[in-house]
Amino acid sequence: MNRGRGGQSFRGRGQRGGRGSDRGRGQPQSFISAEIIEMGTFLHACEGDMVCLSTNKKIPYFNAPIYLPNKKPIGKVDEILGPMNEVHFTVKLQEGIVASSFKQNDKVFIGEDKLLPLERFLPKPPVAKNKVAKKKMPGRGKY
């Protein structure tokens, strides 16, 4: 006689009740931003990555695609280095692209939608608070 809640363990359920399909997962993103702007210039190669100096006032997103002037993707932003007024970043290159093949001062580009304003990283100025006088609620009195 089978008593309890169905008598089956969770292991034997097969394909029912999953979290949806996994179509499109793990495939590289081939979307190229409509408008690309100059992000920086190549300085030197380091451990297979490109080290670049930012010429843009904004800060790039991590993993933002980096392009050549002809909109060919070459890699993604890996690390962001340095002080706010002299930002450097590294680019993790795609397979088949070698950092040592670039010359110093070669320009790299980024999609406009992959940049954050510098103000986002600066401390916010203190906001003056207006003190509102609270009205005291009349007490019930003493018993």
N, C-alpha and C positions, 0 to 999 in steps of 0.2 A: 504494500500500500504506500503510495507516494503522498507524503504530507509536507507542508511548508510552502515555499513560494516558487513552485514550478519544478524544482528538483534539478535544474541545470546550472552549471557554473557559468561564469562570464566568459570563460575561455572558448567555449564551443559555439559561439554565436556566428561565426563566419563573417560575411561582408555586411551584415545589417548594422545600422546605427553608426556609421562612420562620421567623419567630419567633412564630408563633401569630397569632391574630386580633387586630384592634384594636377590638373591640366595646367601647363605653363610654368610649373615650379622648376627652378633650377636651370632655366634657360636664360641666356644672356639677353639683356635689354638692348634692342636695336633702335630705340627711339632717339632721334637726334633733335635737339632743341631747334626751334624755328630760327632763332636769332642767337648767334654766338658773338661774344666780345672778347677782347684780349684780357687774359688773366695774368700772364707773367712772362718771364724770360728764363730760359734754361741757364743754369749756372754750371753744374757738373753732375757726373754720374756717381752714385754711391750704392754699392751692393746690389746692382742691377736696377735701381730706381733712379728717377730723375729728381734732382733737387732744383727748385725754381724759386725765383724772387718774384713776389707779387707786384704787378704794376697797377692793380685795381684797388680802389678804395674799399671795396667790399670783401667779405670773408667767404671762401668757398665752403659748400657743404662737404662733409666727409663722403667719400665714394661717388662724388660728382664726376661725370665723364669729362675728360680733357681731350681737346681736338687740335688737329693741325689747321692751318689757315684754309685748307680745302674741305673742311668739315669731316675729315677722316678721324674716327676715334682712335686714340693711341693708348689710353689707360684711364685710371681713376685716381682721384685725390686720396692719398693714403694718410699723411700726417700734415698737421699745420704747426709751424714753428715760429719762434721769435716774438719780439714785442709788437704791440699794436701798430706802431708807426713804421715797422719794417718786417712785414709778414713774409715768411718763406713757406713753401709747401713741397711735399714729395708726391710723385706720381708713380703708382704701381702700374707698370706697363703690361699691355696685352702680350700674349704669346706671339713670337715672331718679330717683336720690336725690341731693339737693343738700345739702351740709354747712351752708350758710347758713340752711336751713329749721329747724335745731335751735336751741333756746334754751339759754343757759348753765345748767348744772346738770341738764340732761336726763339721765336714767339710761340706761346701755347694759348689756346682759347678755351672758353667755357660757355655753357648756355646761360643766358641772362636769368633764367628761373632757378638757377642753382647757386645763388649768392645771397648772403645775409648782410644786412647793413651793420656797419661798425658800432652804431649806437646800441645794438643789442648786447654787446659785450662790455659796455662801459657802465659804471655805477649810475643809478638814477639819482637825480638831485632830490634832496628832501622836500617833501610837500608840506606846505604850511597847513596846519590843522586848525580849523575854527572850533573853539570850544563852545558847545551848546549847553546853556544852563538847563539842568534837569529840574523839572518841577517835583517838589516833594509831594508825595501822596499823603493826604491827611491820615493820621493814625486813628486807630479805633479807640484810643483812650486807654486809661488804666482801669482795671477792674477793682 
